[in-house]
Amino acid sequence: MKQPISPELIEKKLNRPKPRKFSRPSGATYPLTALSALKTILTILSQPLKSFRTLHDAALRDNGALVIDREYRERWSSSIADYAHWYYADKRLLHSISWLGVPTRKMLADLWVYQEIIHECRPDYILEIGSLFGGSALFMANVCDMIGHGKIISVDISRAIYGVSHPRITELTGDCASPEIIEQVRALVSDGTVMVIHDADHNRTAVMRDLSNYAGLVTPGQYLIVEDGIVDLFNPERSRLAKAYPDGGPLPAADQFAKQHAELFEIDMNRERFLLTSNPRGYLRRKYPSGTR
Ligand SMILES: C[S@@+](CC[C@H](N)C(=O)[O-])C[C@H]1O[C@@H](n2cnc3c(N)ncnc32)[C@H](O)[C@@H]1O
């Protein structure tokens, strides 16, 4: 039989001190009783175990796939070659990249590498042969702003869609193969250290011609970057882009140049450590004359 509650017990319950209330950031409050504190601690402690179990179960369910989130497993399922072709040759990404609103035809990792090279080598002049909209020239000018050093010489045969203006950039408009442009470039960079980027006509013979005209300007410790040798990596039977260069593109030109001038330039594969690059074997560093470093 149930015992009646004594008046003393009712009195004791009513006068029992209320639990302390703690404010939470949301403004809500909750009583921190010993029981709720214990529950909270147990919940926190069980989380890693719980999430590990969930991950583990999912991995088993998906036959040990490395990526266990279904959406990302699908998105990341292509090979680097597929991705590079999709990015660059199919132009699914290449034409969507911009720097501060200016279209820029680069692989993102290459822009990062440009930034590293400019910061490390601090060239007085960066000659960009081929600027198109001007995104890459502006990017380099802004990196130079940040380190407080460097000028860009932008050479392009056409300024029809070029849309950049920056105090560090000098534009020379004309065919980079013309003696006038070559002469103007030489005069502009004659008093400092020079880095050269070739990003103009990508046909092998044109690249060879331009490298023979401009590579000599690169000063020791600086880089000659031969852009877009990626076009030569793809199989012409499967890639429209590769078909566009039946006589080869920048990669065989860069290879031939590096071989012929091995005493002056070395290929810096460390600049390709992010794997995805438009410039395979295209980061050439000018050596210092022996005994000078
Ligand atoms: C691949 S786009 C440059 C892309 C740009 N550097 C960027 O990353 O956004 C090639 C550019 O080279 C220029 N070009 C092609 N042949 C040239 C030549 N013989 N002399 C100067 N510029 C040339 C084209 O007009 C075009 O703007």
The ligand as a Tripos MOL2 file, in Angstrom:
@<TRIPOS>MOLECULE
LIG
   27    29     1     0     0
SMALL
NO_CHARGES

@<TRIPOS>ATOM
      1 C1         47.0410   31.4090  -74.4900 C.3       1 LIG1
      2 S1         46.7540   33.0970  -74.7780 S.3       1 LIG1
      3 C2         47.5470   33.8630  -73.3970 C.3       1 LIG1
      4 C3         46.8620   33.5860  -72.1080 C.3       1 LIG1
      5 C4         47.2580   34.4300  -70.9550 C.3       1 LIG1
      6 N1         48.6930   34.4160  -70.7140 N.3       1 LIG1
      7 C5         46.5580   33.9490  -69.7020 C.2       1 LIG1
      8 O1         47.1420   33.1370  -68.9720 O.co2     1 LIG1
      9 O2         45.4090   34.3190  -69.4780 O.co2     1 LIG1
     10 C6         47.8040   33.3870  -76.1330 C.3       1 LIG1
     11 C7         48.0110   34.8380  -76.5150 C.3       1 LIG1
     12 O3         49.1630   34.8980  -77.3460 O.3       1 LIG1
     13 C8         48.9650   35.8810  -78.3300 C.3       1 LIG1
     14 N2         49.8490   35.5960  -79.4620 N.ar      1 LIG1
     15 C9         49.7570   34.5810  -80.3600 C.ar      1 LIG1
     16 N3         50.7500   34.6700  -81.2570 N.ar      1 LIG1
     17 C10        51.4790   35.7630  -80.9370 C.ar      1 LIG1
     18 C11        52.6240   36.4120  -81.5040 C.ar      1 LIG1
     19 N4         53.2240   35.9030  -82.5860 N.pl3     1 LIG1
     20 N5         53.1120   37.4940  -80.9090 N.ar      1 LIG1
     21 C12        52.5310   38.0150  -79.8100 C.ar      1 LIG1
     22 N6         51.4290   37.4530  -79.2350 N.ar      1 LIG1
     23 C13        50.9110   36.3600  -79.7890 C.ar      1 LIG1
     24 C14        47.4940   35.7840  -78.6660 C.3       1 LIG1
     25 O4         47.0390   37.0200  -79.2180 O.3       1 LIG1
     26 C15        46.8720   35.4590  -77.3090 C.3       1 LIG1
     27 O5         46.4340   36.6210  -76.6780 O.3       1 LIG1
@<TRIPOS>BOND
     1     1     2 1
     2     2     3 1
     3     2    10 1
     4     3     4 1
     5     4     5 1
     6     5     6 1
     7     5     7 1
     8     7     8 2
     9     7     9 1
    10    10    11 1
    11    11    12 1
    12    11    26 1
    13    12    13 1
    14    13    14 1
    15    13    24 1
    16    14    15 ar
    17    14    23 ar
    18    15    16 ar
    19    16    17 ar
    20    17    18 ar
    21    17    23 ar
    22    18    19 1
    23    18    20 ar
    24    20    21 ar
    25    21    22 ar
    26    22    23 ar
    27    24    25 1
    28    24    26 1
    29    26    27 1
@<TRIPOS>SUBSTRUCTURE
     1 LIG1         1 GROUP 0 **** ****
